Amino acid sequence: MVSITQYNLDKIENLLEELGYKVRYEKGNFRTGACVIQNSKVIVVNKFSNLEIKINSLIQLIGDFELQKEDMEEKQWVFYKSLLKTND
């Protein structure tokens, strides 16, 4: 389980950045904490969501990606796999 800290949110953002995604924090009427804009590499997170919702929403999105070990550095792969275990 990933603890709900700003540090872990930063690690998730770094993982997404390495995968080519840009994370933006915007205000709006979101049903969830985050969404991917029309299959682009931009993820919009509701800036008014609390830290737990931001982290859990990004983990849920990451779980929907089909990633391979070759897509990232070893350290990021280990972190990615730990996020998937959280989502089970």
Buried (B, 14 or more C-beta within 10 A) or exposed (E): EBEBEEEBBEBBBEBBEEBEBEBEEEEEEBEEBBBBEEEEEEBBBBEEBEEEBBBBBBBBBBBEEEBEEEBBEEEBBEBBEEBEEBEE
